[in-house]
Amino acid sequence: MFKKFTREEVHSKTNVKSSVQRSIKSKLVAQFPGLEPVIDEVIPKKSQLALIKCENRISLFTIDDDILLIQHYDDPFLPSIRLVHRYPEAFPSVRVDRGAIKFILSGANIMCPGLTSAGAALPAEPIAKGSVVAITAQGKDSALAVGTLLMGTDEIKAVNKGVGVEVGSYLGDGLWNFTY
């Protein structure tokens, strides 16, 4: 989604009203229950949340030019990788094997065999199709991407074929170094 994201793709930047900011906070907690204890650190009450509208109906939510959230149309929020690095326990995650790292860092989606092989790991508790997940790698501490499950984790284990996770943003993509 952000492989070649540049400043030219930005249309406008506006401040978000406080009522909308409260609504976004409640939607975030509903989508990611692990964020509830730290939601006031993620979006402080006295800070100004800004909305950056971009090409292809992509919205970026920022605080002090630090991108927190990404939203495409009215899809679920996708946390930025920096937000996932700050609060890794707050987001559900899947782990890929070492062989998938170079492909993910070049923008490829994650295939099911990369999630079910020896070095990979899916969580014990099932995650539903369409859920947003952080993607970690075998032997690495931090997330290298965030994406959306195209199949539930139980289905990924059963089918073990095709694309399992659509990558939204990854380390080093156009969004990683973006400043407005």
N, C-alpha and C positions, 0 to 999 in steps of 0.2 A: 504494500500500500504506500510506503514512504521510501521506496528505493532511491528515487531521484527527486526528492522533495526539495523545492527551493523557495526563496522569498517571493518569486513572481507568481506563485500559486496562491498567495494570500490575497483575499479581497478586502477584508475589513477587520478592525479590532474595536470592540466595545466593552464597557464595563457592565457587569451583571448586577442586577438589582439584588438587594439583600434578601427579598422574599424568594427569588429564583435561586439564590445561593443556598438558602435553607432547604429548598426543595431538592437541589442537587445533592446536598449532604445526606438527606434521608434516602434518596434513591441509591446512593453509594453504599450506605449501610445495609439496605435491603439486598443489594447485589453481592456485596462482600461483607458478610457478618463479622469477619475478623477485623475489619476497620473500625468497628464501633468504639473500642476503648481509645483509639488514637484519632478519631475523626476531627476533633478540634485542633489537633496538631497539623493534620493534613490540610484542612481549610480553616484557618483561625477566624474567629468572629470579627475581629477588627481589620482583617486584610481585605483587599479588593480583588475579587475573582474577575478575570477578563475572558471574553470569548473572542477567539480568532476564527473567522469564517474563511474557508479555503475552497479550492476547486473541488469538484465532484461531491459536493455537500458534506465535506468533512469539517468538523468543528473541533477546535483545540481549546481547552480550558487551562488558563495559566494564572499563577500568582507570582508577582514580581518577575515576570518573563521566564519563569520556570514552568514548563509544560507538565501538568498533572494528569490530565485526562484527554482522551481522544474519543470522538463519537462520529460515526458515519450514519447519515440520515437519523433515524430514531432507534438505531441499534443499541445494545447495551454499551455502557462505558468500557473503554479499554484503558487501563492504567498505563502511564508512561513507564518506561523501563527504570528511570530514576526513582519513581515512586515505589516500584516493586523492590528496588534495591534498599530503600529506606525502611520498608515494612514488609519483609519477605514472608513472615508468618501469616499475614492478613489475606493472602491470595492463594487459591488452590493452585497446585503446580503438578507438572509432569516432568519426567526426566528422560532425556534422549541418550543414546550411546555416543561414544566418541566419534564414530564415523559420520554422524549427522551434523556435527558442529560446523564444518566448513561450508556445507550446503545452506544451513540456516543463516549463517553470516553473509551469504551472498543473496539472500532473499527468497529461498525456496520454502515451500510448505513442507510440513513434516508428514512423512509416510508412516503408516501403521507399523511396519516392521522395525522402524527406528524407535518406536515406543514400546515394543514388546521383546526386543532382543536381550541378550545377557546383561549388558551394562545399563540398560534403560529400566525405568520403573514407573508404573502407574499407581496411583494411590489405592489403598485397600478399600476405601469407601468410594462407591461409584460417583462419577460426575456426569451430569446430563449433557446431551447434545446441545450445542449453542452456548455453553458456558465459556466464560473467559478464563484462561489459565496462564500462569507464568511458566516459562519453559527453561528448565535448568539442564545442565549437561553432566555426564558422568565425570567425576573427578574435579568438578568446578563448584565454587561456593555460591556465586551470584547467578541470577537469571541472565540468559543471553537473548531472550525474546519474550514477547507476549502474543497470544493468539486466541482464536476461537475454535472450540472443538466442533468438528464436522460430524462426529459420531460420539455417542456416549462411551465412557471408558470400558464398560462391559462389552459393547459392540466392537470396539477396537481389538480387545482380546480375542473375541470370537471370530471375527472376519479376518483380521491381520492382513489386509490388502487395501490398497488405495490410500488416499489422503486422509489423515486423522486429525490434523490441526492446520488451520489456515493462519499463517503468521501475519500479524498486523504490523508489528514494529520489532526491530532487532537492533542489536548493538552495531553502531557504525552506519546506520541508514541515514537518510536525509533529515529525519526528525531529531536524531541524536545530537547533532551539532547546531540545530536551528536556533536562531535568536531573532526576535522581532524588533 
